[in-house]
Amino acid sequence: MAILSVTAQIVTPEPVPVAFARFIAGELLEFQCDRFIPGSAIAVSLPMQGGSGLVTAPVALLGHIAAIKPGRSVLIVHHQPWRGRLVARFFADGSGTRVTLESSLDQEGVSWLANVRGYGSPPSLRPGSHRIGLLVSKSGPAAVFAQATETMATLAIEEINSDGGILGTTAELLVGDDASDSMAGTTAALRLIRGGCRAIFACVTSATFNAVAAAIRRTDTILIHTVLNEGGLSSPGVVRLGERPAEQLRAAVPALMKETSAQRWFLVGHQYCWSYGAHWSARRVIAENGGSVAGENYHPMGTTDFSATLEAIEHSGAELILSSLVGSDEVAFERQCALNGLRSSTRTLALVLDEATQQLIGATDADGVWSAFGYFEGLLDTHRELESRYRAAVTRHAPPLSSLTETTYEAIIAYTRAVAAAADDGKKAVHLKLLEHAESQRCGRVPVRRPILLTESRGGRPHPR
């Protein structure tokens, strides 16, 4: 039930029919959407304003278009950063048009706003519970993966509790939002620790993960990176799971070079440790296979205009592109590559092109792009039951599963098994058992170190290579 509404207003001199056409073309409100029709996935940059003053910067809402009434209204149902509805209504205003945007907030949304502004306090820890934290990007450029990640974490908690809990106590999940920002992530992680979390599972960028690891190293909380990452030095209480770029590259680079008979690469990434580490590995693997790097560009996270990079790629003579971009940046880059005709002259390997990102890019703009993960939804028989449980837990328009989200489920299950094996939930004992797990081949019913699978995007979905 909605308990608060946040509104914004756009005024334009054009009459309503023209304003409505401009709106769905993305000229009045910034959004990412392949086709503006009911059912399409959409990411909206919503300007927040008004008397409440809760948020001054735009907030990215992720969801789908639920209904369109031409010239009258658009309804978007969103799942991030909170579950709610965004309604755009169009009113004649003299000879022009006034567009009102109203987003409803329930208790979840109010709590998110309070936490983002630093006003929230973690709920009291119930006696006899074992609280674990999930640090995830519910907002910001990396928010593409958040809903599926949170759902998978919830499924893991339900499974753990149905099997007797953690050392006989009930497992409880507390969620924090890093807003795709390392400083916000550190604040959220410290809040999770104040809330009594004994472990934090981080489905976030390496920039956030490294900042959090430094901030909590003197605490008793263990920190687990669940998604692909560039690796790093081992330290007490810090465990990195997920794929490594060297694994992805050694599986994909020779295969793509052989298929295309191409050798010259251009590397595109972010200005932080993930892309730096991934591109270091890429240079080695490309050289091992007789290729060369013709150019390299790095961008701040949150970049929306890649025109200079596209021009540099064309001038470099590169035939192959490696993208280590994440989330909405990867969406913008791939759509601009398609728009500018680069699909006809180059082939792309994208290290973080998962199913949810493909959904936002659209049905055809990522066609021909390769990706490489240890898991893709629907491609592994070992995960049929888990995928069915996920689909039963979400709405019809929910984001698909991907390696970036499914690995969070695996990590939480692995943590529970590590605590049981150590017969102790202390940081040191669990850390040692989790390191053993990371080197093993299976964790219960699902494999841990799986071979890397290669896929090519066709029609907005990954297809096996």
C-alpha positions as CSV (number, residue, x, y, z in Angstrom):
1,M,0.0,0.0,0.0
2,A,1.4,3.4,-1.0
3,I,2.1,5.7,1.9
4,L,3.9,8.5,0.0
5,S,4.1,9.9,-3.5
6,V,7.0,11.7,-5.1
7,T,6.2,14.0,-8.0
8,A,7.9,15.9,-10.7
9,Q,6.7,18.1,-13.6
10,I,7.8,18.8,-17.1
11,V,6.4,21.8,-19.0
12,T,6.8,22.1,-22.8
13,P,5.3,24.7,-25.3
14,E,4.1,22.0,-27.8
15,P,0.5,20.8,-27.8
16,V,-0.4,17.5,-26.1
17,P,-0.1,15.2,-29.2
18,V,3.4,16.6,-30.1
19,A,4.5,16.4,-26.4
20,F,3.3,12.8,-26.1
21,A,5.2,11.8,-29.3
22,R,8.3,13.6,-27.9
23,F,7.9,11.8,-24.6
24,I,7.8,8.3,-26.0
25,A,10.8,9.2,-28.3
26,G,12.8,9.9,-25.1
27,E,13.1,13.7,-25.7
28,L,11.3,14.9,-22.6
29,L,12.4,12.2,-20.1
30,E,15.6,10.3,-20.2
31,F,15.2,6.6,-20.4
32,Q,16.6,3.4,-22.0
33,C,14.0,1.3,-23.8
34,D,14.3,-0.7,-27.1
35,R,10.6,-0.3,-28.2
36,F,8.1,1.9,-26.3
37,I,5.3,-0.7,-26.2
38,P,3.6,-2.5,-23.3
39,G,5.8,-5.2,-21.8
40,S,9.1,-3.7,-22.8
41,A,11.9,-3.4,-20.2
42,I,12.7,0.2,-19.4
43,A,15.1,2.2,-17.3
44,V,13.9,5.7,-16.4
45,S,15.9,8.6,-15.0
46,L,13.3,10.2,-12.8
47,P,13.9,13.8,-11.7
48,M,12.9,14.0,-8.0
49,Q,11.7,17.3,-6.6
50,G,9.0,18.9,-4.5
51,G,8.4,20.1,-1.0
52,S,9.6,16.9,0.7
53,G,13.2,17.5,-0.5
54,L,14.1,13.9,0.1
55,V,16.0,13.4,-3.1
56,T,17.6,16.1,-5.3
57,A,19.4,14.0,-7.9
58,P,17.6,11.9,-10.6
59,V,16.7,8.3,-9.5
60,A,16.9,5.4,-12.0
61,L,13.8,3.3,-12.0
62,L,13.9,-0.2,-13.6
63,G,10.8,-1.9,-14.7
64,H,8.5,-2.4,-17.7
65,I,5.9,-0.5,-19.6
66,A,2.5,-1.6,-18.3
67,A,0.0,0.5,-20.2
68,I,-0.1,3.4,-22.8
69,K,-3.1,5.6,-23.4
70,P,-2.0,7.8,-26.4
71,G,-2.1,11.5,-25.6
72,R,-3.2,10.8,-22.0
73,S,-0.9,8.7,-19.8
74,V,1.9,6.1,-19.6
75,L,2.1,3.6,-16.7
76,I,5.4,2.0,-15.8
77,V,5.6,-0.7,-13.1
78,H,9.1,-0.7,-11.6
79,H,11.0,-3.1,-9.3
80,Q,14.1,-1.0,-8.5
81,P,15.1,0.8,-6.3
82,W,11.7,-0.1,-4.8
83,R,8.6,-1.8,-6.1
84,G,6.1,0.7,-7.3
85,R,4.3,2.5,-10.2
86,L,5.4,5.6,-12.2
87,V,2.5,7.4,-13.9
88,A,3.1,10.1,-16.5
89,R,0.0,12.2,-17.2
90,F,-0.4,14.8,-20.0
91,F,-2.5,17.9,-19.6
92,A,-3.1,20.9,-21.9
93,D,-1.5,24.0,-20.4
94,G,-2.6,26.9,-22.6
95,S,-1.1,26.2,-26.0
96,G,1.5,23.9,-24.4
97,T,1.6,20.7,-22.3
98,R,2.2,20.0,-18.6
99,V,3.5,16.4,-17.9
100,T,3.2,15.2,-14.3
101,L,5.2,12.3,-13.1
102,E,4.1,10.6,-10.0
103,S,5.9,7.7,-8.3
104,S,4.2,5.9,-5.4
105,L,6.3,4.7,-2.5
106,D,5.4,2.0,0.0
107,Q,7.3,1.3,3.2
108,E,10.1,-0.3,1.2
109,G,10.5,2.8,-0.9
110,V,10.4,5.1,2.1
111,S,13.1,3.0,3.8
112,W,15.2,3.1,0.7
113,L,15.0,6.9,0.5
114,A,15.8,7.2,4.2
115,N,18.8,5.0,3.9
116,V,20.1,6.8,0.9
117,R,19.9,10.1,2.8
118,G,21.6,8.5,5.8
119,Y,18.5,8.6,8.1
120,G,17.7,4.9,8.2
121,S,18.6,2.6,11.0
122,P,18.8,-1.2,10.7
123,P,15.9,-3.1,12.2
124,S,16.5,-4.7,15.6
125,L,18.1,-8.2,15.5
126,R,15.6,-10.8,16.6
127,P,16.8,-13.2,19.3
128,G,17.9,-16.6,18.0
129,S,18.5,-15.4,14.4
130,H,21.6,-15.4,12.2
131,R,21.6,-12.2,10.1
132,I,23.5,-12.0,6.9
133,G,23.7,-8.9,4.6
134,L,23.3,-8.5,0.9
135,L,25.0,-5.4,-0.6
136,V,23.6,-4.8,-4.0
137,S,23.2,-1.9,-6.5
138,K,19.5,-1.1,-6.2
139,S,20.2,2.2,-7.8
140,G,22.8,3.7,-10.1
141,P,24.3,2.4,-13.4
142,A,24.8,-1.2,-12.1
143,A,21.2,-1.6,-10.9
144,V,20.3,-3.8,-13.9
145,F,21.0,-6.9,-11.8
146,A,19.5,-6.0,-8.5
147,Q,16.0,-7.4,-8.5
148,A,17.1,-10.9,-9.6
149,T,20.0,-10.8,-7.1
150,E,17.7,-10.0,-4.2
151,T,15.2,-12.6,-5.2
152,M,17.9,-15.3,-5.4
153,A,19.2,-14.3,-2.0
154,T,15.7,-14.6,-0.6
155,L,15.3,-18.1,-2.2
156,A,18.6,-19.1,-0.6
157,I,17.5,-18.0,2.8
158,E,14.2,-19.8,2.5
159,E,16.0,-23.0,1.5
160,I,18.4,-22.7,4.4
161,N,15.6,-22.2,6.9
162,S,13.7,-25.1,5.6
163,D,16.8,-27.3,6.2
164,G,17.1,-26.2,9.8
165,G,18.8,-22.8,9.6
166,I,22.4,-22.0,10.3
167,L,23.7,-24.0,13.2
168,G,20.1,-24.4,14.3
169,T,19.2,-20.7,14.2
170,T,17.0,-18.9,11.7
171,A,18.7,-17.1,8.8
172,E,17.6,-13.6,8.2
173,L,18.5,-11.3,5.3
174,L,19.2,-7.6,5.5
175,V,19.7,-5.6,2.2
176,G,21.8,-2.6,1.6
177,D,22.1,-0.4,-1.6
178,D,25.6,0.8,-2.7
179,A,23.9,3.1,-5.4
180,S,26.8,1.9,-7.7
181,D,29.1,4.1,-5.7
182,S,32.0,3.1,-3.4
183,M,31.4,5.7,-0.7
184,A,27.6,4.9,-0.6
185,G,28.5,1.2,-0.5
186,T,30.8,1.7,2.5
187,T,28.1,3.5,4.4
188,A,25.6,0.8,3.5
189,A,28.0,-2.0,4.6
190,L,28.6,-0.4,7.9
191,R,24.9,-0.1,8.4
192,L,24.6,-3.9,7.7
193,I,27.2,-4.6,10.3
194,R,25.5,-2.3,12.9
195,G,22.4,-4.4,12.1
196,G,24.2,-7.6,13.3
197,C,25.2,-9.1,10.0
198,R,27.9,-11.8,10.4
199,A,28.5,-12.0,6.7
200,I,28.0,-9.6,3.8
201,F,27.5,-10.9,0.2
202,A,28.5,-8.2,-2.2
203,C,27.0,-8.2,-5.7
204,V,28.6,-4.9,-6.5
205,T,31.4,-3.4,-8.6
206,S,35.0,-4.1,-7.6
207,A,35.4,-0.4,-6.7
208,T,32.7,-0.8,-4.0
209,F,34.0,-4.2,-2.9
210,N,37.5,-3.0,-2.3
211,A,36.3,0.1,-0.5
212,V,34.1,-2.0,1.8
213,A,36.9,-4.5,2.4
214,A,39.2,-1.8,3.6
215,A,36.5,-0.2,5.8
216,I,35.4,-3.4,7.6
217,R,38.7,-5.3,7.9
218,R,38.8,-4.8,11.7
219,T,35.3,-6.1,12.2
220,D,34.1,-9.7,12.8
221,T,32.1,-9.7,9.6
222,I,33.2,-11.8,6.6
223,L,32.9,-10.2,3.1
224,I,32.1,-12.3,0.1
225,H,32.3,-11.0,-3.5
226,T,29.7,-13.1,-5.4
227,V,30.1,-11.8,-9.0
228,L,32.8,-11.9,-11.6
229,N,35.8,-9.8,-10.6
230,E,39.4,-9.2,-11.4
231,G,40.7,-11.0,-8.3
232,G,43.1,-9.5,-5.8
233,L,45.3,-10.2,-2.8
234,S,43.9,-12.5,-0.2
235,S,43.2,-11.0,3.2
236,P,41.5,-12.4,6.3
237,G,37.7,-12.3,6.1
238,V,37.6,-11.5,2.4
239,V,36.6,-14.1,-0.2
240,R,36.2,-13.5,-3.9
241,L,34.0,-16.0,-5.8
242,G,32.7,-15.6,-9.4
243,E,34.4,-15.8,-12.7
244,R,37.8,-14.2,-13.5
245,P,38.3,-12.2,-16.7
246,A,41.3,-14.4,-17.6
247,E,38.9,-17.4,-17.6
248,Q,36.4,-15.6,-19.8
249,L,39.1,-14.3,-22.2
250,R,40.9,-17.6,-22.6
251,A,37.6,-19.3,-23.6
252,A,36.4,-16.5,-25.9
253,V,39.3,-14.7,-27.5
254,P,40.8,-17.5,-29.5
255,A,37.4,-18.7,-30.6
256,L,36.3,-15.3,-31.8
257,M,39.6,-14.6,-33.5
258,K,39.4,-17.9,-35.3
259,E,35.8,-17.4,-36.5
260,T,36.5,-13.9,-37.8
261,S,40.1,-14.3,-38.9
262,A,40.6,-10.9,-37.2
263,Q,43.5,-9.8,-35.0
264,R,43.2,-6.1,-34.1
265,W,41.3,-5.3,-30.9
266,F,40.0,-2.1,-29.3
267,L,39.4,-2.2,-25.5
268,V,36.6,-0.2,-23.9
269,G,36.0,0.0,-20.1
270,H,35.5,1.9,-16.9
271,Q,37.9,4.1,-15.0
272,Y,38.3,1.7,-12.0
273,C,40.0,-1.5,-11.0
274,W,37.6,-3.9,-12.7
275,S,38.4,-2.7,-16.2
276,Y,42.1,-2.1,-15.5
277,G,42.4,-5.7,-14.3
278,A,40.3,-7.2,-17.1
279,H,42.2,-5.3,-19.8
280,W,45.6,-6.3,-18.3
281,S,44.4,-9.9,-18.8
282,A,43.1,-9.1,-22.2
283,R,46.4,-7.8,-23.5
284,R,48.1,-11.0,-22.4
285,V,45.5,-13.4,-23.9
286,I,45.3,-11.4,-27.1
287,A,49.1,-11.5,-27.5
288,E,49.1,-15.2,-26.7
289,N,46.8,-15.7,-29.7
290,G,48.8,-13.6,-32.1
291,G,46.6,-10.5,-31.9
292,S,47.3,-6.8,-31.1
293,V,45.6,-4.0,-29.3
294,A,44.9,-1.0,-31.6
295,G,43.5,1.3,-29.0
296,E,41.9,1.6,-25.5
297,N,39.4,4.0,-23.9
298,Y,38.2,4.3,-20.3
299,H,35.1,6.1,-19.1
300,P,33.6,7.2,-15.8
301,M,30.8,5.0,-14.6
302,G,27.5,6.6,-15.7
303,T,28.7,7.6,-19.2
304,T,25.9,7.9,-21.7
305,D,27.6,9.3,-24.8
306,F,30.3,7.1,-26.4
307,S,30.5,8.9,-29.7
308,A,34.2,9.8,-29.2
309,T,35.0,6.2,-28.5
310,L,33.1,5.0,-31.5
311,E,35.0,7.4,-33.7
312,A,38.3,6.2,-32.1
313,I,37.4,2.6,-32.9
314,E,36.7,3.4,-36.5
315,H,39.9,5.3,-36.9
316,S,42.0,2.6,-35.2
317,G,41.2,0.0,-37.8
318,A,40.2,-2.4,-35.1
319,E,38.2,-5.4,-36.2
320,L,37.3,-6.7,-32.7
321,I,36.0,-4.9,-29.6
322,L,36.4,-5.9,-26.0
323,S,33.9,-4.2,-23.7
324,S,34.2,-4.4,-19.9
325,L,31.5,-1.8,-19.4
326,V,28.8,-2.6,-16.7
327,G,25.1,-2.1,-16.5
328,S,23.4,0.9,-18.1
329,D,26.8,2.0,-19.6
330,E,27.0,-1.3,-21.5
331,V,23.4,-0.8,-22.6
332,A,24.2,2.7,-24.0
333,F,27.5,1.5,-25.7
334,E,26.0,-1.5,-27.5
335,R,23.0,0.5,-28.7
336,Q,25.2,3.3,-30.0
337,C,27.5,0.7,-31.7
338,A,24.5,-0.7,-33.6
339,L,23.2,2.8,-34.4
340,N,26.5,3.8,-35.9
341,G,26.9,0.7,-38.0
342,L,29.9,-0.8,-36.2
343,R,28.2,-4.2,-36.2
344,S,29.0,-4.5,-39.9
345,S,32.7,-3.8,-39.5
346,T,33.5,-5.2,-36.1
347,R,32.7,-8.1,-33.7
348,T,32.4,-7.6,-29.9
349,L,33.2,-9.6,-26.9
350,A,31.4,-8.1,-23.8
351,L,32.6,-9.5,-20.4
352,V,29.5,-8.2,-18.5
353,L,26.8,-8.7,-21.1
354,D,24.4,-10.8,-19.1
355,E,20.7,-11.6,-19.9
356,A,19.3,-8.7,-17.9
357,T,21.5,-6.2,-19.8
358,Q,20.6,-7.8,-23.1
359,Q,16.9,-7.3,-22.2
360,L,17.5,-3.5,-21.9
361,I,19.6,-3.3,-25.0
362,G,16.7,-4.7,-27.0
363,A,15.8,-7.4,-29.5
364,T,18.5,-6.6,-32.1
365,D,21.0,-4.0,-31.1
366,A,23.3,-6.5,-29.4
367,D,23.0,-9.1,-32.2
368,G,26.4,-10.7,-32.8
369,V,27.9,-9.7,-29.5
370,W,29.7,-12.6,-27.6
371,S,29.7,-13.1,-23.9
372,A,31.3,-15.7,-21.6
373,F,30.1,-16.8,-18.2
374,G,29.9,-20.0,-16.1
375,Y,26.1,-19.8,-16.2
376,F,23.3,-18.7,-18.6
377,E,19.7,-19.1,-17.8
378,G,18.2,-22.2,-19.5
379,L,21.5,-23.6,-20.7
380,L,22.4,-25.9,-17.8
381,D,20.4,-28.9,-16.8
382,T,21.7,-28.7,-13.2
383,H,19.7,-25.5,-12.6
384,R,16.2,-26.4,-13.9
385,E,14.7,-26.6,-10.5
386,L,16.3,-23.4,-9.3
387,E,15.1,-21.5,-12.4
388,S,11.6,-22.8,-11.8
389,R,11.7,-21.6,-8.2
390,Y,12.8,-18.2,-9.4
391,R,10.1,-17.9,-12.0
392,A,7.5,-18.9,-9.4
393,A,8.7,-16.1,-7.1
394,V,8.6,-13.2,-9.5
395,T,6.2,-11.5,-11.9
396,R,6.0,-12.2,-15.6
397,H,8.1,-9.1,-16.5
398,A,10.9,-9.7,-14.0
399,P,14.5,-9.6,-15.3
400,P,16.0,-13.0,-16.3
401,L,18.6,-14.8,-14.2
402,S,22.2,-14.5,-15.1
403,S,25.6,-15.5,-13.7
404,L,25.7,-12.1,-11.9
405,T,22.6,-13.0,-9.9
406,E,22.6,-16.8,-9.7
407,T,26.1,-16.8,-8.1
408,T,24.6,-14.9,-5.1
409,Y,22.4,-17.9,-4.4
410,E,25.4,-20.2,-4.6
411,A,27.5,-18.0,-2.3
412,I,24.9,-17.9,0.4
413,I,24.4,-21.7,0.3
414,A,28.2,-22.1,0.3
415,Y,28.5,-19.9,3.4
416,T,25.9,-22.0,5.3
417,R,27.8,-25.2,4.4
418,A,31.1,-23.6,5.5
419,V,29.6,-22.6,8.9
420,A,28.3,-26.1,9.3
421,A,31.6,-27.7,8.4
422,A,33.5,-25.4,10.8
423,A,30.8,-25.9,13.5
424,D,31.6,-22.2,14.1
425,D,30.4,-19.0,12.6
426,G,33.6,-17.1,13.5
427,K,35.2,-15.1,10.8
428,K,38.5,-17.1,10.6
429,A,36.9,-20.5,10.6
430,V,34.3,-19.7,8.0
431,H,36.9,-17.9,5.8
432,L,39.1,-21.1,5.7
433,K,36.1,-23.3,4.8
434,L,35.0,-20.9,2.1
435,L,38.4,-20.9,0.5
436,E,38.2,-24.7,0.4
437,H,34.8,-24.4,-1.2
438,A,36.2,-22.0,-3.8
439,E,38.7,-24.6,-5.0
440,S,36.1,-27.4,-5.0
441,Q,34.0,-28.6,-7.9
442,R,30.6,-28.9,-6.3
443,C,28.5,-27.3,-3.5
444,G,25.7,-29.7,-2.9
445,R,23.6,-30.0,-6.1
446,V,25.2,-27.3,-8.2
447,P,28.8,-27.1,-9.5
448,V,31.1,-24.3,-8.3
449,R,33.9,-24.1,-10.8
450,R,32.1,-24.6,-14.0
451,P,33.6,-24.4,-17.5
452,I,33.0,-21.0,-19.2
453,L,30.1,-21.1,-21.7
454,L,30.3,-18.9,-24.8
455,T,27.2,-17.3,-26.2
456,E,26.2,-15.0,-29.0
457,S,23.4,-12.5,-28.7
458,R,20.6,-13.0,-31.2
459,G,17.1,-11.6,-30.9
460,G,17.9,-10.2,-27.4
461,R,18.9,-13.5,-25.9
462,P,22.2,-15.5,-25.6
463,H,22.5,-18.5,-27.8
464,P,25.3,-21.2,-27.3
465,R,28.3,-21.0,-29.5
